[in-house]
Amino acid sequence: PRDYANSPIITKFETIYPTPIRKKNIPQKEFLQTISRINEYLERAEKMTWTTCLEGCLGCLTFFSIFLCYKNTNKRIMEDLEAFIESENHRLYEKNGLRLLNPLYNGLLEIEFQIINENSDEEENGQGM
């Protein structure tokens, strides 16, 4: 789940090691590193810099049409996050019968895993972690 300890505004996920992950033989260190990296991506995306301010101003001046031909900082970081999640799935989670889902798809509320049923091609959704 989300970690609201420091601030309800900052998007950050708790670095706890849930039992369902432990049962799938995912090493605790690897799992915690994945969550920490996701938190780093989200922190970078929310950081206010001169670039993000300039992008916002240019967006307003061009009625946001600039974003038809230019990817803003947040969009680029979210694409990097998507690529990181895919690489983690291939490297670690899919081998152990899980698939890490992008937290953007549930409004950044929680980290979710999909349980991959190895006996058939069907997949079932796992609970959020």
C-alpha positions as CSV (number, residue, x, y, z in Angstrom):
1,P,0.0,0.0,0.0
2,R,0.9,3.7,-0.2
3,D,3.1,5.1,2.6
4,Y,1.4,8.2,4.0
5,A,3.7,8.5,7.0
6,N,5.7,11.5,5.7
7,S,3.1,13.2,3.6
8,P,-0.3,12.3,2.0
9,I,0.8,14.3,-1.0
10,I,4.0,12.5,-1.9
11,T,3.5,9.2,-3.7
12,K,5.6,6.5,-2.0
13,F,5.0,2.8,-1.4
14,E,5.7,0.9,1.8
15,T,8.8,-1.3,1.8
16,I,7.3,-4.2,3.6
17,Y,7.8,-7.9,2.6
18,P,4.4,-9.5,2.3
19,T,3.7,-13.2,2.9
20,P,2.4,-14.0,-0.6
21,I,5.7,-12.7,-2.1
22,R,7.6,-14.8,0.4
23,K,5.7,-17.9,-0.5
24,K,6.7,-17.4,-4.2
25,N,10.4,-17.5,-3.2
26,I,11.1,-13.9,-4.2
27,P,14.2,-12.9,-2.2
28,Q,13.4,-10.1,0.3
29,K,16.3,-8.0,-0.8
30,E,15.3,-8.2,-4.5
31,F,11.7,-7.3,-3.7
32,L,12.6,-4.3,-1.5
33,Q,15.0,-3.1,-4.2
34,T,12.2,-3.1,-6.7
35,I,9.9,-1.1,-4.5
36,S,12.7,1.4,-3.6
37,R,13.4,1.9,-7.3
38,I,9.7,2.5,-8.1
39,N,9.7,5.0,-5.2
40,E,12.7,6.7,-6.8
41,Y,11.0,7.0,-10.2
42,L,7.9,8.5,-8.6
43,E,10.0,11.0,-6.5
44,R,11.8,12.1,-9.7
45,A,8.5,12.6,-11.5
46,E,7.1,14.8,-8.8
47,K,10.2,16.9,-8.2
48,M,9.7,20.6,-9.1
49,T,12.6,21.8,-11.3
50,W,13.2,24.7,-13.6
51,T,12.5,22.3,-16.5
52,T,9.1,21.2,-15.2
53,C,8.2,24.9,-14.6
54,L,9.2,25.8,-18.1
55,E,7.2,22.9,-19.5
56,G,4.2,24.1,-17.6
57,C,4.5,27.6,-18.8
58,L,5.1,26.5,-22.4
59,G,2.0,24.3,-22.1
60,C,-0.1,27.2,-21.0
61,L,1.2,29.5,-23.7
62,T,0.6,27.0,-26.5
63,F,-2.8,25.8,-25.1
64,F,-1.0,22.5,-24.3
65,S,-0.5,21.8,-28.0
66,I,3.3,21.6,-27.4
67,F,2.7,18.2,-25.8
68,L,1.6,16.8,-29.2
69,C,5.2,16.9,-30.4
70,Y,7.1,17.0,-27.1
71,K,7.2,14.5,-24.2
72,N,7.4,16.4,-20.9
73,T,9.6,15.3,-18.0
74,N,6.9,13.4,-16.2
75,K,5.9,11.5,-19.3
76,R,9.5,10.4,-19.9
77,I,10.0,9.3,-16.3
78,M,6.7,7.3,-16.4
79,E,7.9,5.6,-19.6
80,D,11.2,4.7,-17.9
81,L,9.2,3.3,-14.9
82,E,7.2,1.2,-17.4
83,A,10.4,-0.2,-18.9
84,F,11.9,-0.9,-15.4
85,I,8.8,-2.8,-14.4
86,E,8.9,-4.9,-17.6
87,S,12.6,-5.7,-17.0
88,E,11.9,-6.7,-13.4
89,N,9.1,-8.9,-14.5
90,H,11.4,-10.7,-17.1
91,R,14.3,-10.8,-14.7
92,L,12.6,-11.9,-11.5
93,Y,8.9,-12.1,-11.1
94,E,7.6,-14.1,-14.1
95,K,10.1,-16.8,-13.3
96,N,8.4,-17.2,-10.0
97,G,4.8,-17.1,-11.2
98,L,4.1,-13.5,-10.6
99,R,3.7,-10.4,-12.7
100,L,4.3,-6.9,-11.3
101,L,1.6,-4.5,-12.5
102,N,2.3,-0.8,-13.2
103,P,0.9,1.2,-10.2
104,L,-0.2,3.9,-12.7
105,Y,-3.0,1.6,-13.8
106,N,-4.7,1.8,-10.3
107,G,-4.1,5.4,-9.6
108,L,-0.8,4.9,-7.7
109,L,-2.8,3.4,-4.8
110,E,-0.9,0.2,-4.3
111,I,1.6,-2.2,-5.8
112,E,-0.3,-5.1,-7.4
113,F,0.9,-8.5,-8.6
114,Q,-0.8,-10.8,-11.1
115,I,-0.5,-14.5,-10.2
116,I,0.4,-16.4,-13.3
117,N,-1.2,-19.8,-13.4
118,E,1.5,-22.2,-14.7
119,N,-0.9,-25.1,-15.4
120,S,-2.8,-23.2,-18.1
121,D,-2.6,-20.0,-20.1
122,E,-5.1,-18.3,-17.8
123,E,-4.0,-15.6,-15.4
124,E,-5.7,-14.4,-12.2
125,N,-5.4,-11.1,-10.5
126,G,-3.6,-11.1,-7.2
127,Q,-4.3,-8.8,-4.3
128,G,-2.5,-5.6,-3.9
129,M,0.6,-5.6,-1.8
